[in-house]
Amino acid sequence: MADEEERVLENLLELQLQEQRESLSTINDALASEPSNTELLALHEEIVQAIKDAEEGLLNLKRARLLREADLVLDGSAHVDEGVKVETIDLTETDVEPEPLEDPSYPVGSKCRFRHTDGRWYNGQVIGLEGSDSAKISFLTPTSENMMVEPDGDGVSLQSQ
């Protein structure tokens, strides 16, 4: 019921906006012939403000409706239909051995993807190792002069986290 009332209100606001825009067009025509008429100027400002208010109200109504519809869709996707049979799987009875997690190692010359101090991700190439948790990286596709590898071979120094 509330959805129907909101749609009726949306339609009324859209009609009101159309009428106000037509009135604004008429006032603009009148102002073209009498640009210094203070009554027409005041009326013009009132109509412009009324149009802004109506547009804002319409936007808020539509936004609220769309958010509510999105919530229904998201909530609906989380529920299981009554006709669907749900099977549980006991993962403790599987014969699959988990693979151990390994830290990726990047030897000198290997290509990698790294996060620079500017927070962006770049493609790079390892040009030197500094201990077990850091490396010097050169940009594969530098986008500015300060990303170019200097003649002494220094790249970007990064530490793994």
Rosetta silent file (secondary structure, phi, psi, omega in degrees, C-alpha in Angstrom):
SEQUENCE: MADEEERVLENLLELQLQEQRESLSTINDALASEPSNTELLALHEEIVQAIKDAEEGLLNLKRARLLREADLVLDGSAHVDEGVKVETIDLTETDVEPEPLEDPSYPVGSKCRFRHTDGRWYNGQVIGLEGSDSAKISFLTPTSENMMVEPDGDGVSLQSQ
SCORE:     score description
SCORE:     0.000 S_00000001
   1 L     0.000  -43.163 -179.717    0.000    0.000    0.000 S_00000001
   2 H   -65.197  -37.365  178.719    2.809    2.421    0.882 S_00000001
   3 H   -61.801  -41.291 -179.720    4.569    1.638   -2.389 S_00000001
   4 H   -65.323  -40.952  178.943    1.429    2.537   -4.333 S_00000001
   5 H   -64.778  -39.212  178.788    1.063    5.813   -2.413 S_00000001
   6 H   -66.986  -38.651  178.018    4.710    6.671   -3.087 S_00000001
   7 H   -65.625  -38.706  176.454    4.310    5.968   -6.798 S_00000001
   8 H   -63.289  -43.035  178.572    1.227    8.223   -6.871 S_00000001
   9 H   -63.972  -40.861  176.313    3.242   10.922   -5.080 S_00000001
  10 H   -59.274  -45.425  179.800    6.119   10.467   -7.556 S_00000001
  11 H   -63.009  -40.691  178.239    3.696   10.884  -10.468 S_00000001
  12 H   -64.337  -42.020  178.140    2.195   14.010   -8.864 S_00000001
  13 H   -64.496  -39.109  177.589    5.641   15.498   -8.337 S_00000001
  14 H   -64.401  -40.881  176.263    6.582   14.750  -11.947 S_00000001
  15 H   -64.573  -42.109  178.188    3.397   16.464  -13.164 S_00000001
  16 H   -61.137  -43.137  178.087    4.089   19.411  -10.862 S_00000001
  17 H   -61.116  -43.322  179.571    7.632   19.656  -12.220 S_00000001
  18 H   -61.662  -44.101  179.155    6.353   19.653  -15.802 S_00000001
  19 H   -64.588  -40.958 -179.988    3.845   22.421  -15.010 S_00000001
  20 H   -66.704  -36.865  177.862    6.503   24.460  -13.203 S_00000001
  21 H   -67.450  -37.521  175.748    8.911   24.114  -16.120 S_00000001
  22 H   -64.995  -41.011  177.530    6.194   25.292  -18.507 S_00000001
  23 H   -64.024  -40.461  178.439    5.509   28.250  -16.206 S_00000001
  24 H   -62.523  -39.435  177.650    9.216   29.021  -16.089 S_00000001
  25 H   -62.614  -42.336  178.671    9.323   29.006  -19.882 S_00000001
  26 H   -64.269  -43.232  179.046    6.409   31.446  -19.981 S_00000001
  27 H   -64.074  -39.454  178.266    8.087   33.710  -17.390 S_00000001
  28 H   -63.079  -39.045  176.561   11.340   33.599  -19.380 S_00000001
  29 H   -63.401  -42.179  179.298    9.439   34.709  -22.499 S_00000001
  30 H   -66.882  -37.843  178.919    7.860   37.566  -20.527 S_00000001
  31 H   -68.272  -27.683  177.919   11.247   38.553  -19.095 S_00000001
  32 H   -63.917  -34.447  179.159   12.676   38.676  -22.613 S_00000001
  33 H   -88.769  -25.636  178.609   10.283   41.494  -23.413 S_00000001
  34 L  -133.625   73.791 -174.302   10.501   43.154  -19.952 S_00000001
  35 L   -66.620  -17.484 -177.630   13.891   42.252  -18.422 S_00000001
  36 L  -101.955    6.545 -179.644   13.670   44.866  -15.645 S_00000001
  37 L   -71.210  112.841 -175.196   10.205   43.915  -14.357 S_00000001
  38 H   -67.823  -34.048  178.821   10.782   43.217  -10.652 S_00000001
  39 H   -65.534  -42.395  178.859    7.571   41.227  -10.240 S_00000001
  40 H   -66.831  -38.980  177.925    8.542   38.897  -13.079 S_00000001
  41 H   -63.397  -43.051  178.997   12.075   38.551  -11.682 S_00000001
  42 H   -65.186  -42.578  178.180   10.729   37.652   -8.230 S_00000001
  43 H   -63.080  -39.259  178.036    8.278   35.179   -9.756 S_00000001
  44 H   -59.884  -46.384 -179.838   11.129   33.681  -11.808 S_00000001
  45 H   -64.176  -39.788  178.741   13.192   33.103   -8.653 S_00000001
  46 H   -63.035  -43.204 -178.939   10.211   31.550   -6.844 S_00000001
  47 H   -68.203  -40.763  178.025    9.558   29.123   -9.694 S_00000001
  48 H   -60.641  -43.582  179.047   13.242   28.181   -9.968 S_00000001
  49 H   -66.193  -40.491  178.646   13.312   27.430   -6.222 S_00000001
  50 H   -62.931  -38.714  177.821   10.050   25.460   -6.447 S_00000001
  51 H   -64.503  -44.458  178.657   11.516   23.385   -9.293 S_00000001
  52 H   -60.862  -44.105 -179.991   14.648   22.653   -7.238 S_00000001
  53 H   -63.722  -42.950  179.713   12.545   21.625   -4.230 S_00000001
  54 H   -65.926  -41.012  178.354   10.305   19.380   -6.318 S_00000001
  55 H   -63.056  -41.692  179.484   13.310   17.758   -8.028 S_00000001
  56 H   -64.775  -43.189  177.975   14.955   17.128   -4.645 S_00000001
  57 H   -62.862  -42.623  178.636   11.757   15.626   -3.225 S_00000001
  58 H   -64.151  -42.412  178.319   11.332   13.412   -6.275 S_00000001
  59 H   -61.407  -44.638  179.762   14.949   12.311   -6.078 S_00000001
  60 H   -64.165  -40.621  177.392   14.593   11.413   -2.389 S_00000001
  61 H   -62.556  -47.826 -178.829   11.407    9.431   -3.035 S_00000001
  62 H   -65.252  -40.238  179.138   12.961    7.496   -5.899 S_00000001
  63 H   -61.806  -46.143 -179.706   16.179    6.871   -3.951 S_00000001
  64 H   -62.281  -41.743  179.595   14.244    5.521   -0.956 S_00000001
  65 H   -64.930  -44.891 -179.533   12.139    3.275   -3.206 S_00000001
  66 H   -65.183  -39.625  177.400   15.174    1.937   -5.066 S_00000001
  67 H   -64.574  -40.339  178.256   17.065    1.259   -1.823 S_00000001
  68 H   -65.075  -42.103  178.050   14.047   -0.558   -0.420 S_00000001
  69 H   -64.548  -39.529  178.059   13.739   -2.622   -3.631 S_00000001
  70 H   -64.781  -40.454  177.088   17.464   -3.437   -3.512 S_00000001
  71 H   -61.187  -41.750  178.775   17.115   -4.554    0.109 S_00000001
  72 H   -63.008  -41.596  179.559   14.229   -6.834   -0.872 S_00000001
  73 H   -65.138  -45.306 -179.487   16.272   -8.347   -3.682 S_00000001
  74 H   -67.012  -40.775  177.553   19.292   -8.865   -1.438 S_00000001
  75 H   -67.005  -37.644  179.938   17.200  -10.274    1.405 S_00000001
  76 H   -66.197  -33.493 -179.746   15.352  -12.494   -1.057 S_00000001
  77 H   -75.051  -18.787 -179.819   18.582  -13.924   -2.420 S_00000001
  78 H   -84.055  -18.594 -179.364   19.667  -14.881    1.088 S_00000001
  79 L   -91.780  150.109  179.114   16.537  -16.961    1.696 S_00000001
  80 L   -98.282  137.142  176.985   16.055  -20.459    0.352 S_00000001
  81 L   -64.583  151.128 -178.792   12.842  -21.286   -1.491 S_00000001
  82 L   -64.227  -31.164 -177.399   10.571  -23.796    0.233 S_00000001
  83 L   -78.423   -4.932 -176.812   10.755  -26.183   -2.728 S_00000001
  84 L   -96.352  129.306  177.154   14.545  -26.449   -2.565 S_00000001
  85 L   -89.344  129.970 -178.134   16.072  -29.283   -0.546 S_00000001
  86 L  -102.053  128.150  177.106   19.201  -28.282    1.347 S_00000001
  87 L  -109.943  137.304  174.541   21.948  -30.860    1.863 S_00000001
  88 L   -98.420  146.866 -179.309   24.709  -30.399    4.372 S_00000001
  89 L  -115.339  127.441  178.012   28.171  -31.670    3.599 S_00000001
  90 L   -88.365  107.045 -176.780   30.407  -33.006    6.333 S_00000001
  91 H   -77.038  -11.278 -179.928   33.869  -31.753    5.445 S_00000001
  92 H   -77.201  -16.026 -178.055   35.561  -33.800    8.147 S_00000001
  93 H   -94.108    9.303 -177.968   34.944  -37.030    6.202 S_00000001
  94 L   -84.310  152.601  178.260   36.881  -36.030    3.090 S_00000001
  95 L   -95.726   11.865 -176.033   40.097  -37.722    2.018 S_00000001
  96 L   -86.879  128.335  176.945   41.541  -34.512    0.614 S_00000001
  97 L   -88.938  131.311  178.170   44.731  -33.268    2.198 S_00000001
  98 L   -69.024  143.705  177.857   44.997  -29.476    2.416 S_00000001
  99 L   -81.356  138.283  178.477   47.878  -27.939    0.530 S_00000001
 100 L   -68.817  143.233  177.716   50.333  -26.013    2.680 S_00000001
 101 L   -78.273  134.115 -179.492   50.334  -22.280    2.134 S_00000001
 102 L  -120.514  142.592  171.872   53.549  -20.999    0.679 S_00000001
 103 L   -74.954  131.152  177.920   54.916  -17.523    0.524 S_00000001
 104 L   -69.035  136.638  176.653   55.519  -16.656   -3.106 S_00000001
 105 L  -108.299  140.451 -177.892   59.179  -16.077   -3.805 S_00000001
 106 L  -121.113  101.113  177.889   60.256  -13.663   -6.476 S_00000001
 107 L   -71.639  162.393  178.117   63.806  -14.143   -7.733 S_00000001
 108 L   -55.894  132.760 -179.901   65.695  -11.274   -9.346 S_00000001
 109 L    97.331  -12.989 -178.802   64.327  -10.698  -12.840 S_00000001
 110 L   -79.404  151.616  178.516   60.838  -12.007  -12.091 S_00000001
 111 E   -90.570  149.440 -177.667   57.795   -9.917  -12.859 S_00000001
 112 E  -151.300  175.031  174.042   55.371   -9.010  -10.094 S_00000001
 113 E  -120.887  129.415 -175.899   52.512   -6.765   -9.113 S_00000001
 114 E  -137.082  156.042  177.804   53.201   -4.382   -6.229 S_00000001
 115 E   -98.371  121.958 -179.212   51.514   -1.616   -4.282 S_00000001
 116 L   -82.095  171.379  179.741   53.455    1.646   -4.405 S_00000001
 117 L   -64.000  -17.800  177.086   53.546    4.240   -1.635 S_00000001
 118 L   -80.875   -0.668  177.571   50.818    6.147   -3.498 S_00000001
 119 L    89.039   -6.036 -179.025   48.464    3.226   -2.751 S_00000001
 120 L   -93.302  156.738  178.059   48.111    2.154   -6.386 S_00000001
 121 E   -95.426  139.171 -179.371   49.069   -1.220   -7.857 S_00000001
 122 E  -134.619  157.620  171.449   51.725   -1.404  -10.577 S_00000001
 123 E   -87.366  137.455 -177.802   53.440   -4.044  -12.679 S_00000001
 124 E  -145.361  179.088  177.453   57.111   -4.348  -11.855 S_00000001
 125 E  -135.814  133.267 -179.738   60.231   -6.416  -12.133 S_00000001
 126 E   -71.047  124.172  178.972   62.450   -7.477   -9.232 S_00000001
 127 E  -113.066   -6.016  177.667   65.906   -5.951   -9.720 S_00000001
 128 E  -174.754  149.371  178.053   67.365   -6.813   -6.342 S_00000001
 129 E  -106.350  143.046  178.717   66.617   -8.578   -3.056 S_00000001
 130 L  -129.812   86.187 -177.618   67.119   -6.981    0.345 S_00000001
 131 L    80.126 -164.290 -176.088   66.820   -9.656    2.989 S_00000001
 132 L   -90.622  -12.435 -175.063   63.978  -12.147    3.119 S_00000001
 133 L  -126.550   15.529  177.408   61.110   -9.661    3.179 S_00000001
 134 E  -148.258  158.888 -177.729   62.006   -6.786    0.866 S_00000001
 135 E  -151.495  160.046  171.336   63.107   -6.178   -2.694 S_00000001
 136 E   -97.030  130.196 -175.401   63.987   -3.421   -5.135 S_00000001
 137 E  -122.723  139.019  171.569   61.395   -3.205   -7.902 S_00000001
 138 E  -107.950  145.604  178.417   61.447   -1.297  -11.176 S_00000001
 139 E   -70.357  132.542  175.805   58.230   -0.155  -12.831 S_00000001
 140 L   -77.629  -34.156  179.151   57.465   -2.070  -16.031 S_00000001
 141 L  -130.397   78.028 -179.291   55.262    0.741  -17.330 S_00000001
 142 L   -64.294  138.995  179.557   56.356    3.977  -15.649 S_00000001
 143 L  -107.848   -4.458  175.421   53.812    6.773  -15.930 S_00000001
 144 L  -147.216  166.368 -175.462   56.000    9.584  -14.696 S_00000001
 145 H   -64.067  -34.231 -178.511   59.678   10.509  -14.748 S_00000001
 146 H   -73.308   -5.726  175.884   60.195    9.713  -11.061 S_00000001
 147 H   -93.502   -3.929 -179.334   59.162    6.094  -11.787 S_00000001
 148 L   -75.673  146.297  176.899   62.041    5.587  -14.206 S_00000001
 149 L   -71.958  129.746 -178.746   64.976    3.435  -13.067 S_00000001
 150 L   -76.480  159.863 -178.063   67.925    5.664  -12.289 S_00000001
 151 L   -55.908  -29.271 -178.816   71.344    4.998  -13.875 S_00000001
 152 L   -77.988   -1.658  174.387   72.672    3.547  -10.609 S_00000001
 153 L    88.715    4.224  179.378   70.027    0.795  -10.869 S_00000001
 154 L   -74.133  133.384  174.533   67.981    1.725   -7.818 S_00000001
 155 L  -111.473 -150.981  177.678   64.312    0.892   -8.108 S_00000001
 156 E   -89.264  131.514  179.928   61.507    1.102   -5.592 S_00000001
 157 E   -93.460  123.618 -177.765   62.292   -0.549   -2.289 S_00000001
 158 E  -127.467  147.770  174.606   59.385   -2.589   -0.954 S_00000001
 159 E  -115.969  140.582  176.780   58.881   -4.782    2.086 S_00000001
 160 L   -76.554  153.785 -177.319   56.457   -7.671    2.201 S_00000001
 161 L  -112.240    0.000    0.000   53.784   -7.555    4.855 S_00000001
